[in-house]
Amino acid sequence: MQIFKSDYFKNMGLGGVRAKVENGERLSFEDGLRLFECPEPLAVGALAHQMRIRLHGDKAFYVVNQHVNYTNICINGCVFCAYQREEGQDGGFVLSKEDVMVKLDGAALTPREVHIVGGCHPKLPLAYFEDILSAIKERYPDVILKCFTAVEIAHFARLEKTTTKDVLSRLKTAGLDMLPGGGAEIFNQSIREQLCPRKSTAEEWLAVHEEAHALDMKTNCTMLFGHIETMEDRVDHLVRLRESQDRGGGYTCFIPLPFLTENSQLSIENPLTGLEELRTIAISRLMLDNIPHIKAYWVMLGVKQAQAALKFGADDFDGTVVEEKIGHEAGATSEQGMTRIELEEMITGCGCTPVERDGFFNEV
């Protein structure tokens, strides 16, 4: 479906990019920069929407899921994080296995996917996490457990004095099905040293995900954007994810995460605009030709912006969520959760067909 004439894209400096998109060719690093430099975000969005329609038609996916944040006590102290507390600090918490089960048992809908992440606690042993996963699988054998970022996996390995591969194998035995994509932030090491110097490096993050892929586990991936990174840093991040997917093939979905400035120690001179969020989502779709899905994460974007993202390359609306702490501590103003009916109404309201999925993107 052609909406714009070819000379429109040529006048926007995207004639060559448009030709590659229409021919299904891979975009280069330089193409990514051209997309960020284009003066008209709608031109970028139109190309991304063309690719999204080619991959998924008018389908927009959602999942009945539940988020559980097991602790906010964390040793990393990332500058941008509003969620983290020190051990013994007011407001710090650790959920017990029983606490986790109460949250799941109290949900209005039995989740198809449970998403568990938290801070890097200095003392919680791996057995704590194995017990939680085993208990959930015993109670809900069909649920897909998407738990623990690569940063958490590396932290567990250090505490246990073992390898990340061993940690992944033990957690998989306990019931872990896939990894979420958090902790990637932005891969440029000089930026990481300013934002999150104690956190795993980009190379460590990628290695954990590729180890998971080698164990036949699927994972997601993310990028935190709109802080102190450059456009070159964003393109570099996307290219490195694409190269990692070429090696292992296990990434299911990419989640672009806009930086939320409220309650952060990081001062931003030029906060993200809505159009820049949509442009970055669109460029993610265009650059990540080998990652099937792009998420419009309504928790961080807000529901209306997530709807718009479905026209800028995104095809997944995430899910019911129920309770989310990390983004909301950082200033997210969205609801804590949504019902299945609300999700479907949001999707149909912007002209897409809602499709319920499981954690692996199998239609249900």
LOROZA-177712 format. One record per residue: residue in one letter; x, y, z of N, C-alpha, C in turn. Coordinates in steps of 0.2 Angstrom, whole numbers, plus 5000, padded with zeros to 4 digits. Atoms other than C-alpha are relative to their C-alpha. Example, Ala and Ser with C-alpha at 12.3 -4.5 7.8 and 13.67 -1.06 7.14 Angstrom:
! residues 2
a500449945000506249785039500450065000 s499649944999506849955036499650055003 
//
This chain:
! residues 364
m500449945000500050005000500450065000 q499649945001500850164994499650065003 i500349944998500350325004500350064997 f499749945003501650444998500449984994 k499650015006502450464981500750005001 s499350014999504250414979500450065000 d499649945000504850594976499950035007 y500149984993504150634994500649985004 f499450034996505450515002500750034997 k499449975002506750574990500250075002 n500049934997506450754995500250005007 m499850014993506650695013500749975001 g499350044999508350615010499949935001 l500150074998507650445011499849964994 g500250045006507450384993500449945000 g499650065000508850254995499749955005 v500250044995508150195011499349974998 r500750025002506350185004500149944995 a499950055005507050074990500249945003 k499850064996507849955002499449975004 v500550024996506349945013499549964995 e500450035005505249904998500349934997 n499750065003506449774992500249955005 g499950044995506649695009500850005001 e499350004999508549745010500250035007 r499849974994509449775026500350075000 l499849935000509749955031500750005004 s499349994998511550015035500050045006 f499949954995512150115050499950074998 e500149935003512150265039499350014998 d500750005001510350225034499650025006 g500449984994509850235052500150075002 l499849934999510750405054499550044996 r500549965005509750465039499350005003 l500750004997508150415047499950045006 f500049964994508550505063500150084998 e499949935002509050665053499550024996 c500549985005507550665042499650055004 p500449954997506550825045499349985001 e500750024999504850735044499949935003 p500150064996504450605057499549954996 l500550045003502950555047500249964994 a499750045006504050495032500349945003 v499650064997505050385044499449955002 g500650054997503350315052499749974994 a500350035005502650285035500449944997 l499650055002504150175030499949945005 a500050054995504050085047499349965000 h500750035000502150055045500049954994 q500050045006502449985028500349935002 m499750064998503649855035499649965005 r500450044995502549815050499449974997 i500550035004501049785038500249944996 r499750065003502149665028500149945004 l499950064995502549565043499449985004 h500650024995500949565053499350024998 g500749975002499549645043499850055005 d500349954995498349745054500049975007 k500050034993498649625069500450045005 a499749984994499049695086500049965005 f500050054995499549575099500050035007 y500049984992499249575118500049935003 v500050064996499449455132499750015007 v500350004993498549415148500649985005 n499350024997500149435159499950045007 q499949964993500649495177500750015001 h499349984998502149585183500149995007 v499850014993502949545199500750035001 n499449974998504349655206500249975007 y499950044994505149545220500450045005 t499649964995506349675228500250074996 n499749945002506849855226500750025003 i499349994997508449835236500549984994 c499650015006509849845223500750035002 i499449984999511749865224500350044994 n499749975006511949945207500050085000 g500149934999511350125211500150044993 c500049975006511050175193499750075001 v500149934999510950365191499350014998 f500749995003509250355181499549975004 c500550044997508350235193499750035006 a500349984995507050295204499749955005 y500350054997506550125210500449975005 q499550044996508150065219500050035007 r499949984993508350065238500649965003 e499550034996509850025249499749955005 e500250054995509749875261499950045006 g500149974994508949945277499750074999 q500349935001508350105269499249995000 d500750004999506550155272499749994993 g500450015006505350095258500349934996 g499750075003506449935254499649955001 f500450064999505549775252500349944997 v499850065003505849595248499449955001 l500650055000504349475243500249935002 s499950074999504349305250499649964995 k500450045005503749155240499350005001 e500850004998502049165249499850064997 d500249945003501949345244499950004993 v500050005007502249315226499449964998 m500550045001500949175226499350035001 v500649964999499649285234499850054995 k500149955005499849415221499749964993 l500250035006499649285207499349975001 d500750034998498149195216499550055000 g500549944999497249365218499950034993 a500149975007497349405199499349994998 a500750015002495649435191500049944994 l500050055005496249325176500749965001 t499450044999497449185177500550024994 p499549985006499049245167500249954996 r499650045005499749165152500850015001 e499349984999501349255156500150035007 v499949964994502149305172500750034999 h499449965001503549435171500350025007 i499749994993504749435187500650044999 v499349974999506149565189500050045006 g499949974994506849655203500750035000 g499349974999508449745210500549945001 c499450054999510149655212500150005008 h499950004993509949615230500749975003 p499350024999511649585239500049935004 k500050064996511049425249499549954997 l500550055002509649335240500349944997 p499750065004510249155235499649984994 l500450025006509849075219499449955002 a500550054998508848945229499350045001 y500649964999507649085233499650014994 f500349995006507249115215499849934997 e500250075002507248925211499349985003 d500750014996505848905225499450034997 i500549965002504849045218499749974993 l500250035006504848975200499749935000 s500350074999504548795205499350015003 a500649994997503048855216499550024995 i500549975006502248955201499949944995 k500250065005502448805189499649955003 e500450054997501748685201499250025001 r500749984999500148795204499750024993 y500349975006500048865186500549964994 p499550045004500948725175500050034992 d500049985007500448815158500350074999 v499849935001501048985162500750014998 i499349995003502649055153500350055005 l499749964995503849125166500650034996 k499549955003504849275159500350045005 c499849984993505949315173500850024999 f499349984999507649405177500350034994 t499649975006508649525166500649975000 a499350035001510349475160500450035006 v499649974994511049595174499849965006 e500150044994510149495187500349934999 i499750065001510749335180500850005001 a499349994999512549395180500150015008 h500049994993512249455198499949945004 f500150074997511649285203500649965000 a499450045001513149205196500650025004 r499449984995514349315206499949985007 l500150024993513449285222500149925001 e499950074999513449095219500749974998 k499350025003515249095212500049954995 t500050055005514749005197499950044993 t500049975007514449045178499350024999 t500749985002512949135170499749944997 k500350065003512648975160499749955005 d500250044994512548875176499350025003 v500649974997511248995183499449994995 l500550015005510248995167499749935000 s500250075000510248805167499649985006 r500350014994509748795185499350035000 l500649975000508348915183499549974995 k500450035005507748835167499749935003 t500250064997507648675177499450015005 a500549984995506548765190499450024997 g500649985003505348825177500150064996 l499949945004506148975168499949994993 d500150015008505548995150500350054996 m499749955004506249155144500250065004 l499849944996507149315149499750064997 p500249935002506449495148500650034997 g499549965004507449625139500450055004 g499849944996507849745153500850005002 g499349994999509649805158500450024994 a499549995005510249835141500150085000 e500049935000509950025143500350034993 i499749985007511150095129500749975000 f499450045000512649995124500750045000 n499449965000513950135122500350005007 q499750014994515150095136500150075004 s499949934996515550285140499450025003 i500649984998513750315142499849965006 r500150044995513550165153500450025007 e499649984995514950225164499750065004 q500449944997513950385167499449985004 l500750024997512250305170500049945005 c500150064996512550135177500749965001 p499350025000514450105181500149935003 r499950064997514149955192499649944996 k500450055003512949865180500449964995 s499750045006513449725167500250054994 t499849965006514349795152499549974994 a500450035006513549775135500249934998 e499750065002514649635131499749945004 e500350044996514049545146499349984999 w500750015001512249575143499949964994 l500150035006512349515125500249925001 a499750074999513349355131499549965004 v500550044996511949305144499449994995 h500550015004510649325131500249944995 e499850055005511649225118500049935003 e500050074997511949085131499349985001 a500750025000510049085134499749974994 h500250025006509749065116500349934998 a499750075001510948915115499749955004 l500450054996509948835129499349994997 d500650005003508448855117499450045004 m500549954996507648995128500050064996 k500149945003506849145120500250065005 t499949944996507249315126499750064996 n500249945003506649495123500750055001 c499449965000507849645121499750085000 t500349934999507649835125500550054998 m499549945000508450005123499750065004 l500249944996508250155135500350064996 f499749945004508350315125499750065003 g500349944998508050495128500450035006 h499749974994509350535141500750034998 i499549975002511150575137500449974994 e499750035006511450465122499950044994 t500049975007511750525104499549964995 m500450045005510750465088500549954998 e499550055002512350375084500049945005 d500050054995512250285100499449955000 r500650045001510450225097500149964994 v500050045006510850165079500549945002 d499550054998512450075086499649945005 h500350044995511349995100499549954995 l500550045005510049935086500449954996 v499650045004511449865075500349945004 r499750064996512249765089499549955002 l500650054998510549685094499949964993 r500150035007510349645075500549954999 e499550045000512049565075500049945005 s500150054996511749465090499449954998 q500650045002510049405083500349954994 d499750045006511049345067500449945003 r499650054997512149245079499649945003 g500450054996510849165090499349994998 g500650015003509149195083499450005006 g500550014995508249195100499650065003 y500449944998507549375102499350004997 t500750005002505649375101499750074998 c500349945000505249555104500550055002 f499649944998506149725105499550055003 i500449954996505449855118500450065000 p499749944999505950035115499850035006 l500249984994505950115132500250085001 p499849935000505850305133500250025007 f499849984993506750385148499550045003 l500549964996505550455161500450045005 t499649954996506350605170499850015007 e500249994993505350615185500349965005 n499750034995506150565201500749974999 s499350025001507850535193500550055002 q499449954998509550605198500350034994 l499749975006509850635180499750064997 s500349945003509550805173500150004992 i500050005007509050815155499850074997 e500249945003509050975145499550004995 n500550005005507950925131499649935000 p500350065000506750795136499649984994 l500350035006505950675123499350044999 t500649985002504550745113499649934998 g500450065002503050625108500349984993 l499850025006503650635090500749964999 e499350035000505450585094499949935003 e500250074998504750435104499849964994 l500350035006503750385088500549984995 r499550005005505250415077500549945002 t499550054998506350305087499749935000 i500450065001505050165088500049984993 a500150015007504850175069500749974997 i499450025002506750165066500249935003 s499950074997506850015078499749954995 r500350055005505649925066500449994994 l499650005006506649975051500749965000 m499350034999508349925058500049935002 l500050074997507849765067499649954995 d500450045005507349665051500049935002 n500050084998507749495060499749995007 i500450014994506749525076499350014999 p500750005003504949485073499550065003 h500549954997504049605085500350065003 i499849934997504149785091499450015005 k500549994994503249825108499850075000 a500249944998502249975111499850005007 y500150024993502449965130499650065003 w500449954998500950065136500250035007 v499949974993501550075154500550065000 m499549945000503050185149499850054995 l500249955006502250265133499450045002 g500749984999500550295140499649974995 v500450045004499050215132499950044993 k500149965007498750355118500650004996 q499450015004500550355113500149934998 a500050075003500550165112499649994995 q500550015006499050175101500450034994 a499649975005500050295090500649964997 a499450055002501550175090499849954995 l500350055004500450045082500050024992 k499949985007500550155066500750024998 f499349985001502450185068500449945001 g499650065001503050005066499949955006 a500150054995502549925083499449964998 d500650055001501349775083499849975006 d500250034994501249725101499850055005 f500349954995500249815115500249985007 d499850034994501049715129499349975003 g500650044997499649655141499750035006 t500449984994498649665157500450035006 v499549974995500149695168499849995007 v500350004993499149715184500350045005 e499749964995500449795195500850014997 e499449995002502049875189500350065004 k499749954996503249975200500650044997 i499449975002504850015191499950064996 g500249955004504150125178499650065003 h500449954997502950205189500450045005 e499649964995504250255202500450054996 a499649965004505150335188499650064997 g500449945002503650445184499449984995 a500650025005502450335172499450025003 t500649984998500750405173499449964998 s500550055003499850255165499749975006 e500350044995498650145175500549945002 q499650054998499450005184499849934996 g500250065004498449875174499450014996 m500649995005497149855160499749935000 t500450065001495849725157500149984993 r500050035007495749615142499550044995 i500449965004494249715136500350074998 e499749935001495149885138500649994995 l499550015004496649815129499750004992 e500350015007495549755114499750074998 e500349945002494649925114500550054998 m499549955002496250025113500349984993 i499750025006496849915099499550014994 t500549995005495249915089499950084998 g500149935001495150105092500550034995 c499549975005496650135081500049964994 g500150035006496050025067500449934999 c499650065001497049865071499549945003 t500350064997496449685075500349975006 p499750034995496749625092500149935000 v499950075000497549455094500349985006 e499750024993497849375111500549954998 r499450045001499549285112500249975007 d499750024993500549195125500750035000 g499349964999502349245130500449994994 f499650015006503049165114499750024994 f500349975006501949255103499649954996 n500550045003500849105099499350025001 e500749984999499049155095499649955004 v500450044996497849095107499250014999 
//
